Structures are given as C-alpha cells and as structure tokens.
C-alpha cells in the first residue's frame, strides 16, 4: 500500500493533551498507512512528544514536523537544554526511562540533534 507524499507541521502547547493531539493529527494525515505501521508511528510520536513536554523544563510550545513518501520521518523539537542519549540507569522496577529504548527498537533510524533547541527524530521505511 502506498501513501501520497506529504508533510504536516504542528505547534503543540506545553500540555499533556498535546500528546494525543499530535498522535491523532499524524494518524489522520496518513490514511493509507498499513495498520501495523500506523500503530508504530502513533506510539513513537507519543514517546517523543511526552519526552519533550516532560524533560524540556520550559513553558514553550513543542514543534512537530512529519513528512512521508517512501518513508515516514517525524521530528519533535523543544526549547529545552538538550541531552545526550545514554543507557537507562534506573533499577528495572522503577517506572519510566524506556521511551528512547522503545524508539530505538521500533524505528529504522532515529537520533537527537541539539543546537539552540533539541530535536529528536525517527524514520520508518517502507510505508
């Protein structure tokens, strides 16, 4: 199944409700995406937006940019100080800290870019 090329840009309020808004907006923009891939996109968007809202420590909006053609690429940018991804160090029984592990496991490629802002992105091939 193929999806026509496109893109979507969202400005999300620093509010937990923005996670569902981002997930739904991208899912609606990709109507022909295979069901399994759509679930993966929704899950990864939830992780990236949640992390941006939780860890940016600011009240600035979060930006989401999604593009698709032969692959889906989603970028989430916040105004936080940035970080360098590292291994999870919490005890296994402690909640949280699995988001980027999940992104790394499900995405074909992902990364973090920090300059004046922090952008975390992922790509899924073969949509």
Secondary structure by P-SEA (a helix, b strand, c coil): ccccccbbbbbbccccaaaaaaaaaaaaacccccaaaaaaaaaaaaaaaaaaaacccccbbbbbbbbbccbbbbbbbccccccccccccccccccccaaaaaaaacccccccccccbbbbbcccccc
